[in-house]
């Protein structure tokens, strides 16, 4: 699958800084504002997660659910199904970003990460698309758990900590931020 060595990790870490600052700002604001009403939070979140050009109903539904999720801590599957039932769209990426905001120990479904893990999303027209997405998300979670206990995973977290000295982030998020920077 994916091979990370010190050189690849170091190159990625050199690019992490600006995104890390935005991510920390989102996580700091998350429990301190009503995300359904805070335009500043939504602007930063939308920019960081590239949530652009969506109908207003999407944002209203998404941020209302994100605000409620502070208490309910929904799973990826329940979030994916909720967004589908409310919006009529299977939004794997945005469902995962919502879940990972509430629980930073959960991975993000992102095209760059999927590519690095060599996971192909199911076809848009696949009649079992939602189930396949849920299964693939579970595979992503399993990959992170396994990889973080490997020598490469421990090295990635160690190098992240040396560069940023941010002990508050979960190991999964540290690795996630590294993977987002590996683009080929």
Protein Blocks (a to p, Z undefined) as FASTA:
>chain_A
ZZcdfklmmmmmmmmmmmmmmmmmmmmmmmmpcfklmmklmmmmmmmnopghiafklmmm
mmmmmmmmmmnopafklmmmmmmmmnopacfklmmmmmmmmmmmbccddfklmmmnopac
ddfklmklmmmmmmmmmmmmmmmmmmmmmmklmmmmmmmmmmnopakbcfklmmmmmmmm
mcZZ
